[in-house]
Amino acid sequence: MKHGPFDVVIVGSGPAGYVAAIRAGQLGLKTAIVERDGKYGGTCLWRGCIPTKALLHDAYLYEQVKDAKRYGIEVENVRLNWDGVRKHKDLVVRKLGLGVEGLLKKNKVQLFTGTGVVKRPGLVGVGADEIEAKNIVLATGSEPKWFPGMEPDGKGIITSTEALDLAAVPKSLAVIGAGAVGIEFASIYRSFGAEVSVIEMMPQIVPLEDEEVAREVEKVLAKRGMKFYTGAKVETIKPGYEILIAHDGKSETVRAEKVLVAVGRKPNTDKIGIENTKVKVDRGFVKVNGFMETDEPGVYAIGDIVPTPMLAHVGSAEGILAVEKMAGKPVHPIRYDRVPAVTYCDPQVASVGLTEKQARAKGHAVKCGRFPFAGIGKASIEGENEGFVKIVGETKYGEILGVHILHAHAGEMISEAVAVLNGELTAEDLAHAIHPHPTLSEAVAEATHAFFGQAIHI
């Protein structure tokens, strides 16, 4: 059965696809969206960002309640109800899923369930249905990847998908990969009582973050009982599970009840009909220009299938850019060097812009300002003094090149830094911005004062 013609059909309803559909509806475009699972919101909502952060919140709360005595609150017989934690996660996910579907319908987006395949430019097949559209937006997302010898076995070797719904907290967990996904799950299960080992091939955990921040977060997490193997290569995983690693010039064995493989994600670009178009692919990723246009006129690609940061907020921004471009609105390419990133372990790591090492590699004369949360009154009130704010700037004009925060609530603090970088503000500009007292954000102001050697509370 034929449907349409539409102004745009979007294949995939993750944070890239559904946001693109809503903006298209707002712009008056006749819009259709195709979702394979029939549940709108994609991996981020159903198997990624949202359920993971629900577990992280519960883990954080569990740690706080166990330690409530330091705040003068007596709580007896604190125990974990794992089934209750899982129910809370599922409730949040279902509620938000219904919300996304409601928003699509509110904006007059026509919903199709099934696997969308591009039959030719301007035509998408969904089972026995065909959808005609002037424009096609590919937003099919990504899935966990693994290397040979790490294949999930349905028992003890798992990916992030299975880690979200374990029937019980394992006694021990080995995490292969110390990026955001690996470190977040390591933090979750350590809080809930598992013995956790983290194996990372790169020289530092959270490899994309500033080296100084990475060293400090590893130190803090090690105090919580996690064991780290950086610069380590997995050689074999034996039944049992025994992981043989090459580390510090020797072989070591890490044993665990469960093994989480968190070495990255791969784009879902197979079997979606790309071969029926002029769209070009490089190592599975769709090649696009600054406006998310592919080599096939009228075909756009957004989100995890393009070679940009695999972050939900990036996909959403790309979706808005693509539909505004096709609607003839004035648009500008995304500045990916100003995209914030957050790793929601406890404490959290948040950053935007260049690390100190990257800034030096680009030839900047670099100057940094640092301030520890130990000197912030609000952090002392909340009993969360670990971490610091680091401002990376250049010496001539004091332009801020990057901001890096390590703290329990770093993710809520980084947006100020995004605005600073977008406005190309200097350290002097930020130093003159008065921050309210007592707040955690005072650490940002103090780090900026430290940039000039004038920090007050240290």
N, C-alpha and C positions, 0 to 999 in steps of 0.2 A: 504494500500500500504506500502511495506517495503522499508526502506531507510538504507543505510550504507553498510558495517559496518564502523563506525567512531571510531577514537581513544578515543573521549570523547564527550558526549552530556551533555550540561549544562541546567538545568531546572530553568529558571528565569533570567531576564536580568537587574537586578539592578546593583549598583556599585560593588557588589561581582561577580555576574554572567557575566556581559559583560566584565569586566576587566579580569576575568579568561579566557573567550573565546578569547580575543585579545592576551593575553600572550600565550595561547595554539597555536593559529595560528602562532605567532612569532617563536615558538619552532618547527614548522613543523608538528604539530599534526592535523590530519583531524578532524575538529571540527564542531559540530552542537549546536545551542542554541534554546531553546523553550521559547516563551513569550506569556503568556495568553492574554494580551491586544493588542498585535501587535504594541505596542509603546515601543521602547527600551530605557532603562535607569532606569526603576523601580520607586518605590515610591519616592526615593530621588530626582530624576529629575522631575517627573511629579506632585507629591503630597507632597513633603517634603522639603529637603534641599534647592534646587534651587529656587522654587517659594517663599518660606519663606524668603530667603535672598534677593530676589528681592524686596519684600515688605519692608523688614528692611532697605535696601539701600534707597528706596524712602522716608521712614519715617525719616531717618537720614537727607537726603537732605532737606526735608520739614522743619525740625527743624532748619537747618542751614540757609536756606533762610529767614525764619521768623525772625531770629536773626541777619541777615546780617548787620544791622546798626552798630553793635559794631565793624565791620571791615571797617567801612567807606563806605559801599555800601548801597545806598538807593534803596529799592525795595518796590513799592507801590502795594496795593491791592493783596497781596499774598493769594491765595485760593487753596484749594485742588480739583483736578479733579480726582475723584475716578475711573471713567471709564478709564481715561488715565493711572492711576496707574495699573489697572488690565490688560490693553493692553500691557504695558511694561513688566509685569510679564509673560504674555502668549507668547510674542514675544521671550523673553529670553529662555523660556522652549522649544518652538518649534525649535528654532535654535540649541540648544544643543541636542535635540532629534534626529534631522537629522544628527548631527555630530556623535552621537554614532552609529546610523545605518550605516553611511558611513564608520566608522572605522571597524565595524564588517565585512562589505563586502570587504574592502581593505585587511583585513587579512584572506580572503577566508573562513569565517565562514558561514555555511549554516543556514538560518533562517527558523524557523517553528513557525506558529501562532496557538495558542490553549493552552488548559490546559494539561500540561505534567503529566503523571501518570506512576510510575514505575510498570511495569507488572511483572517483575522478574529482578534479576541482569543481566545487559547487554541489557535490553530492556525497552524502554520508549514508551508509547502510547500517541498519540496526535490526538484525534478524531478517524478517520478511519485509520490514519497513524501509523506505528510502526517504531521506530528508534533503530537500533542495534548499540551498542557501547561497546568498551572494558571497558571504565570507565564512570561512571555517577557522575555528581556534582549537588547536590541539593542546590539551591540558591533562594528559594521561598519567602524570605523576611518576613515582618511582617505587622500588621495592628493595628489601634488604639484599645485599650481595655477600658473597663469601668466596674464599680462595679454595683451590683443590685441597682436600684433606680436612676441610672444616664444614663439610656439608651437614646441614641439620638432619638428625636421624629420627625425629619424632619422639625421642625419649629424653636424652640428657643434653644433646647439642641443640641449642635453640637460637632463634633470632629475636629481635625486639618484639615481634608480633606475639610469639609464645610467652615471652617474659612478662607481658601485660596480664596474663591470665593463668598463672601457675596455681595449681590446686592448693599448694602450701608453700611457705617460705622455705627454701632449701637450707640445709645446714651449712653448705659451702657453695660458693659461686665463683667461677673463674670468668673474667670478662676479657675477651680478645678485642682490643681497640679502645683507646682512651680519648676518643673524640667526645662530642657532646652526648651522643646516645649511650656510649659505654659508661662514661662517668656518671651520668644521671641514674642509670640502673644500678651501678655499683653503690651509689649513695643511698638509693631506695632500700636495697636489700641489706646493706650494712645497718641502717637504722632499724630495720625490722629483725635483726639478730643474726644474719648470715655472716659467716667468715668469707671475706671477699679478697680475691687477688685480681690485679689488673695487669694485663700484658700489652705493651705498646711498642711497636716497631721503631717509632721515632724517638729522638733523645729526650723528649718531654711529654707529659700528659697534656691534654687540650692543646694539640700541636699548632693550631692556628692562632693561639693567643700569645700575648707578650711573655717572653721568657721569665721575667721577674715574677709575673703573676702566676705562671705555671709552677714555678718552684715553690711559691708560697702556698698555693692551694694543695699541692701534693703533700707538703709538710702538715697542713691542717688535717687533711683526710687521713694521713698516716697516723696522726694522734688519735683518730677515731677507730683505729684498728685495721685499716686497709693496708694491703701489701702491694707494692708496685714493682714491676719489672719493665723499665724503659730501655730502649735500644735493644729490644729482645725480639727474636724471630721464632715463631712457632714451627717446629720441625714435624712433629706428629701428634695426633690425638689418639690415644689408645682407649679401648673399652674400659670403662671403670669409674671415672674418666681420669686418665693420666695424660697431662700435656707436657711433652718434651720440648723445651725451649733452649735456644742458644742465647746466652746472656753473660756479658762480661768475660767473653773468651772461653766460656765453659758451658757444659750442658747441665740443665737443671730440670727437675720434674715438679710440676704443679698439679696437685690432686684436687678434684672438686666433684660435688654431687651433680651440679649443672654447669654447662659451659655456654656462655652467651657470646655469640659471634656478632661483633658490632664494628665491622671494618668498612662501613660505608653503605651507600645505596646506589642502585643502577636505574637508569631511565627506562620507563615502559614505552619503548618505541617499536617493538616487534609486533607484527600482525595487526597494525592499525591502518594499513593501506598507504604508507608513505611511498612505497614503490610505484604507486599509481599517479604520482605527481612529480614535479621537479624539485621537491624538497630534498635538501642535502643533509646527510647525517655524518657525524664524525665520532667514532667510538661510542655509538649509541645515542649521542646527543644531537638534537636538531640545531642546525646553524641558522641564526637569525641576525638581523641588523639591529640598530639601536631602538627601533620601534616595534620589535618582536615580529617583523615580517620575514617569511622564509623566501626561498628562491622561486616559489610558486606564487604568482599574484593572487591575492585573496585568501591565502592560507597563512595563518599566524601560529606561533608556538610560544607557550608560556610555562612557567613553573619548573618542576624538577627535570623536565625533558630537554631544557636548554642549558648550556654550560655557564650558568650563573650560580650564586650561592643557593644551596638547597634549603631554603628557609621559607616558612609559610608566608611571612610578611613580604618577602621578595616576590613570591608568586602572585600574591594579591596585587601588589603594585604593578607587576607586569601585565596582569589581566586588565586593570584599569587603563594602562597605557595603550594596550592593543585596541580595545574597543573605542577609546576616545580618538585614536588615530584613524580607525575606519569610519568613524562618525564625522571626520573632518574638523575636529577640535584642535586648537593649538596645543601641541605637546612637546615635551623635551625628553631625551633619553634619560634613563635612570643612572644616577651616580652610584655605582656599586661600591665605590670606595668610601661611601658614607652610610652604608647599611649597618645597623647594629646587630650584634650577635649576643646571645645569652646561653650559658650552660647552667641549667637549673639544679646543680648539685647543692649541697649544703656545706659551706657557703657557696653562693652563686658567683659565676664569673660573667661579667658583661663588658663589652668593648665596642668601640666604633673608631674607624680610621686606622692609621698606621701604628704598628708596634714600634718600639724604640729601634729595634734591629732593622725593620723595613725602612724607617725614616732615614737611618744612616746609609743604608744601601742605595737609597734614591739620591744621595748626595747632599742631604740637608745638614746644616750645622745644627745639631740637636741639643736641646736643653730640656730637662724633665723636672717636674714638681711632684712630690709625693707627700701624702699625709695619711697616717694610720687612723683607723676608727677608734683606737685606744684613747685618742685625744678628743673624742666627740661625746658630749653629754648624753645625747639620745641613745647612742650605742651602749653606753654604760647602763642607762635606765633599762634597756631591753636585754642586757646581759649578752650582747653580741658585739664584742670588741675586735674580733678577728678580721683581718683584711685591711685594705688601704685603697686610696684613689691615686692614680698615676696620670699626670698630664704630660703628653709628649708634644713639644713645640719646637719651633725653629728660632734661632737666636736673634736674627736681624730685625724682624718685625714682630716677633712674638706670636706668629700665627699658630693656632692650635692644630696639630696634625692628627692627634689620636687621644682618646681617653679610655682608660682601663680601670675597672672597678672589681674588687674582690670583697664581697660582703653577703650576708644572708639575704639582703634585699637589693642586690646590685641591679637586677633586672628592672626594678621599678625606678631606678635612678638614672639609667643610661640615656633616657630620652632627652634630657637637658643637653647632654653632650652632642646628640644628633643635631639638635637645633643650632648649637654653637658651630658645628662644622658646616652645616648647610648655610649659615650666615657668614661663614669665613671670618669669624670673630677672632680677636687676638686674646692672649692671656690677660692683657690689661683690661679689655672689655669685660671679660668674665670676672676679673678681680673686683671690678666696680659694681658688679651685680650683687645686691645685698640679699643674702639667704636667711630665711627665718630661723629663729632659735627657740627651742632646741629641735633640730631635725637632723636626719642622716645626711641630707644634701649639703650641710655645712662642710662636710669633708671635701666636696668638690671645690668650694670656695677656698678652703684652707690649702688644698693642693695647688690651686692657682697662685695663692699668696706665696707658697713655698717655691714656686717657679721663679719668683723674684727674691728668694731668700728671706721672706717676711712673714712666714707662718706664725700665727699668734699662739696657738695652744700646743706648742711642742718646744 
